[in-house]
Amino acid sequence: MHQPILLLILFLLLSTPGPAPAGEERTLKMPPASLAKWYKPVNKRQVWLHTMFRLRRQMQAVEEYVLLKDAAGVKKWGRRLAESYRRIPEMVPEWRDEVELGWADRLEAAALKGNFKGVARAWKKLENSCDACHDDFRPLAAALYRAPEYSKLKVMTEEAAGEITYPELMNRLTRLVNRIKIAIEDGRLPVAGQALKRLGKQLGYLGESCGQCHRDNIPRERILGGPTRRLLKKLGASIRNNELKEAGKLLGKAAVAVCARCHGVHRTLGDLKEFLTPLR
């Protein structure tokens, strides 16, 4: 599931409007380098995200108060919107020619006069500039600055290896799942049982590492919580009882519940970030 999703994302990012001649190269418009300083880990407060959230809220407020013909509301939120919009080129100088500062000034002036038509016209111009920038840069910025660098994350184990990397743990998990599948198909049930036991232990290490990014236990419980533990327990019982068909079905369910559910988000973004990082 995850590989087609990644390919679709890359296709959408690399595509240009209209038919392209055969063999034509397509390029990505990478976000300006100065944008990185407003995201973690350089900026702990995620200032860029909060600026965007504030702009979105102010855009909505102006839109609603124009429809209500509320001069006081338009004046209050129009001034705030213009001030926040002007911060964009201050934070990212490379985008100075991309923003519509003149229309921000016109919106504020119209808001102060209670000129609803003037505000609405300027608001639409600002909305178009926001949409154009988001179309070009938002997916790339999200992949580059909001997805963790999984290759740098560490996982603590109780084994001799001690601390290992995420890619190392993922390789262990993949090999264990395949070992179980192979052993079940070939009737080597002791091997399948031993691999399953080791798989459960490795998944425990994985669950302990979730706190490096997630502040609460909800994501870990959704992927690796009680339902998953019960599923693996049933899988172990089916292996011991020589119920090979049932064991195969349960292993497939476990792969969807744990691997696919997590990979659908994390590996897609991780692979995309790895692809984009050398281009910065």
C-alpha positions as CSV (number, residue, x, y, z in Angstrom):
1,M,0.0,0.0,0.0
2,H,2.7,2.5,1.0
3,Q,4.9,2.2,-2.1
4,P,2.0,3.2,-4.5
5,I,1.1,6.1,-2.2
6,L,4.7,7.3,-2.3
7,L,4.8,7.0,-6.1
8,L,1.5,8.9,-6.3
9,I,2.8,11.7,-4.1
10,L,6.0,12.0,-6.2
11,F,4.0,12.0,-9.4
12,L,1.8,14.8,-8.2
13,L,4.8,16.8,-7.0
14,L,6.7,16.4,-10.2
15,S,3.7,16.9,-12.6
16,T,3.1,20.1,-14.5
17,P,-0.2,21.3,-15.9
18,G,-1.1,20.0,-19.4
19,P,0.5,17.2,-21.5
20,A,4.2,17.0,-21.4
21,P,6.3,15.9,-24.4
22,A,7.9,12.5,-24.2
23,G,11.2,12.5,-22.4
24,E,10.7,16.0,-20.9
25,E,12.4,16.5,-17.5
26,R,10.4,17.9,-14.6
27,T,11.8,19.7,-11.7
28,L,10.8,20.4,-8.1
29,K,10.6,23.9,-6.7
30,M,12.3,23.4,-3.4
31,P,11.4,25.7,-0.4
32,P,13.9,28.5,0.3
33,A,16.8,27.5,2.7
34,S,15.8,30.2,5.2
35,L,12.5,28.4,5.8
36,A,14.3,25.8,7.8
37,K,15.1,28.1,10.7
38,W,11.4,28.4,11.5
39,Y,10.9,24.6,12.0
40,K,12.2,22.1,14.5
41,P,14.8,21.3,15.4
42,V,16.3,24.7,14.7
43,N,13.2,26.5,16.0
44,K,11.6,24.8,19.1
45,R,8.4,26.9,18.9
46,Q,7.5,26.0,15.3
47,V,7.0,29.7,14.5
48,W,6.3,29.2,10.8
49,L,3.4,26.8,11.5
50,H,1.9,29.1,14.1
51,T,2.2,32.0,11.7
52,M,0.3,30.0,9.0
53,F,-2.4,29.0,11.5
54,R,-2.8,32.6,12.6
55,L,-3.1,33.7,8.9
56,R,-5.7,31.1,8.2
57,R,-7.8,32.2,11.2
58,Q,-7.5,35.8,10.2
59,M,-8.5,35.1,6.6
60,Q,-11.6,33.3,7.8
61,A,-12.5,36.1,10.3
62,V,-12.3,38.8,7.6
63,E,-14.3,36.7,5.2
64,E,-17.1,36.1,7.8
65,Y,-17.3,39.7,8.9
66,V,-17.4,41.0,5.3
67,L,-20.4,38.7,4.8
68,L,-22.0,40.0,8.0
69,K,-21.3,43.7,7.0
70,D,-19.7,44.1,10.4
71,A,-17.4,47.1,10.1
72,A,-15.9,46.7,13.5
73,G,-15.0,43.0,12.9
74,V,-13.6,43.7,9.5
75,K,-11.4,46.6,10.9
76,K,-10.1,44.4,13.8
77,W,-9.3,41.3,11.8
78,G,-8.3,43.2,8.6
79,R,-5.5,45.0,10.5
80,R,-4.3,41.7,12.1
81,L,-4.3,39.9,8.7
82,A,-2.3,42.7,7.0
83,E,0.3,42.6,9.9
84,S,0.7,38.9,9.8
85,Y,0.9,38.8,6.0
86,R,3.7,41.4,6.0
87,R,5.7,39.1,8.2
88,I,6.1,36.5,5.5
89,P,8.9,38.2,3.6
90,E,10.5,39.2,6.8
91,M,10.8,35.6,7.9
92,V,11.6,34.3,4.4
93,P,13.3,37.0,2.3
94,E,13.4,34.8,-0.8
95,W,9.6,35.1,-1.0
96,R,9.5,38.9,-1.0
97,D,8.6,39.0,-4.7
98,E,6.0,36.2,-4.3
99,V,3.8,38.0,-1.7
100,E,1.3,40.7,-2.5
101,L,2.2,43.4,0.0
102,G,0.4,46.0,-2.0
103,W,-2.9,44.1,-1.6
104,A,-2.3,43.7,2.1
105,D,-2.0,47.5,2.4
106,R,-5.2,47.9,0.3
107,L,-7.1,45.4,2.5
108,E,-6.1,47.2,5.6
109,A,-7.0,50.6,4.2
110,A,-10.3,49.4,3.0
111,A,-11.0,47.7,6.3
112,L,-10.3,51.0,8.2
113,K,-12.8,52.8,5.9
114,G,-15.5,50.0,6.2
115,N,-15.2,49.5,2.4
116,F,-16.5,45.9,2.3
117,K,-16.1,45.5,-1.5
118,G,-12.6,46.8,-1.3
119,V,-11.8,44.4,1.5
120,A,-13.3,41.4,-0.4
121,R,-11.3,42.2,-3.5
122,A,-8.0,42.5,-1.7
123,W,-8.9,39.4,0.4
124,K,-9.3,37.4,-2.8
125,K,-5.9,38.5,-4.1
126,L,-4.2,37.5,-0.8
127,E,-6.0,34.1,-0.9
128,N,-4.7,33.5,-4.4
129,S,-1.2,34.3,-3.4
130,C,-1.5,31.9,-0.4
131,D,-2.9,29.1,-2.6
132,A,-0.1,29.6,-5.2
133,C,2.6,29.3,-2.6
134,H,1.0,26.3,-1.0
135,D,0.6,24.5,-4.3
136,D,4.3,24.9,-5.0
137,F,5.8,24.4,-1.5
138,R,3.5,23.0,1.2
139,P,3.9,19.2,0.4
140,L,7.7,19.6,0.1
141,A,8.0,21.7,3.3
142,A,5.9,19.2,5.2
143,A,8.0,16.3,4.1
144,L,11.3,18.1,4.7
145,Y,10.6,19.8,8.0
146,R,7.7,17.9,9.7
147,A,8.7,14.3,9.1
148,P,11.3,12.9,11.5
149,E,14.6,11.7,10.2
150,Y,14.1,8.1,11.1
151,S,17.7,7.2,10.2
152,K,18.8,9.3,13.1
153,L,16.3,7.9,15.7
154,K,17.6,5.3,18.1
155,V,15.9,2.4,19.7
156,M,17.0,0.9,23.0
157,T,17.1,-2.9,23.3
158,E,17.9,-5.2,26.2
159,E,20.2,-7.2,24.0
160,A,24.0,-7.1,23.5
161,A,23.6,-4.6,20.7
162,G,22.1,-2.1,23.1
163,E,21.1,1.0,21.1
164,I,20.3,0.4,17.4
165,T,18.9,2.6,14.6
166,Y,15.4,2.6,13.2
167,P,16.5,1.1,9.9
168,E,18.2,-1.7,11.8
169,L,15.1,-2.5,13.8
170,M,12.9,-2.3,10.7
171,N,15.2,-4.9,9.0
172,R,14.9,-7.1,12.0
173,L,11.1,-6.9,12.0
174,T,10.9,-7.6,8.3
175,R,13.1,-10.6,8.5
176,L,11.2,-12.0,11.4
177,V,7.8,-11.6,9.7
178,N,9.1,-13.3,6.6
179,R,10.7,-16.1,8.7
180,I,7.4,-16.8,10.4
181,K,5.7,-16.9,7.0
182,I,8.2,-19.2,5.5
183,A,8.3,-21.5,8.5
184,I,4.5,-21.8,8.6
185,E,4.3,-22.6,4.9
186,D,7.0,-25.2,5.2
187,G,5.6,-26.7,8.4
188,R,8.6,-25.8,10.5
189,L,6.4,-24.8,13.5
190,P,9.1,-24.6,16.2
191,V,11.0,-22.1,14.0
192,A,7.8,-20.1,13.5
193,G,7.1,-20.1,17.2
194,Q,10.6,-18.9,18.1
195,A,10.5,-16.1,15.5
196,L,7.1,-15.0,16.7
197,K,8.4,-14.7,20.3
198,R,11.3,-12.7,19.1
199,L,9.0,-10.5,16.9
200,G,6.9,-9.7,20.0
201,K,10.1,-8.6,21.9
202,Q,11.3,-6.4,19.0
203,L,7.8,-4.8,18.7
204,G,8.1,-4.0,22.4
205,Y,11.4,-2.1,21.7
206,L,9.6,-0.3,18.8
207,G,6.8,0.8,21.1
208,E,9.1,2.2,23.7
209,S,10.7,4.4,21.0
210,C,7.4,6.1,19.9
211,G,7.9,8.7,22.7
212,Q,10.7,10.3,20.7
213,C,8.1,11.9,18.5
214,H,4.7,11.4,20.1
215,R,3.9,13.1,23.3
216,D,1.2,10.6,24.4
217,N,0.6,6.9,24.2
218,I,-2.4,7.0,21.9
219,P,-0.5,6.3,18.6
220,R,1.5,3.5,20.3
221,E,-1.6,1.9,21.8
222,R,-3.4,2.1,18.4
223,I,-0.7,0.2,16.6
224,L,0.9,-1.9,19.3
225,G,-1.6,-2.0,22.1
226,G,-4.0,-4.6,23.4
227,P,-5.7,-5.7,20.1
228,T,-2.3,-6.3,18.6
229,R,-1.0,-8.3,21.6
230,R,-4.1,-10.4,21.5
231,L,-3.7,-11.0,17.8
232,L,-0.1,-12.2,18.2
233,K,-1.2,-14.4,21.1
234,K,-3.9,-16.0,18.8
235,L,-1.2,-16.4,16.2
236,G,1.1,-18.2,18.6
237,A,-1.7,-20.6,19.6
238,S,-2.5,-21.4,16.0
239,I,1.1,-22.2,15.4
240,R,1.3,-24.5,18.4
241,N,-1.9,-26.2,17.4
242,N,-0.6,-26.8,13.9
243,E,-3.5,-24.7,12.4
244,L,-1.4,-23.6,9.4
245,K,-4.2,-21.9,7.4
246,E,-5.4,-20.0,10.4
247,A,-1.9,-19.0,11.3
248,G,-1.3,-17.6,7.8
249,K,-4.5,-15.5,8.0
250,L,-3.6,-14.2,11.5
251,L,-0.1,-13.3,10.3
252,G,-1.6,-11.3,7.4
253,K,-3.9,-9.5,9.8
254,A,-0.9,-8.7,12.1
255,A,1.0,-7.3,9.1
256,V,-1.8,-5.0,8.2
257,A,-2.5,-3.9,11.8
258,V,1.1,-3.1,12.7
259,C,3.3,-2.7,9.6
260,A,0.9,-1.3,6.9
261,R,-1.0,1.0,9.4
262,C,2.2,2.6,10.5
263,H,4.1,2.6,7.2
264,G,1.1,4.2,5.5
265,V,2.1,7.4,7.2
266,H,5.6,7.1,8.6
267,R,7.5,5.3,5.8
268,T,5.8,7.3,3.1
269,L,6.9,10.6,4.6
270,G,10.3,9.1,5.6
271,D,11.0,7.9,2.1
272,L,9.9,11.2,0.6
273,K,12.1,13.2,3.0
274,E,15.1,11.0,2.2
275,F,14.4,11.6,-1.5
276,L,14.2,15.4,-1.1
277,T,16.9,16.1,1.4
278,P,19.9,15.8,-1.1
279,L,18.1,18.4,-3.3
280,R,18.1,21.1,-0.6
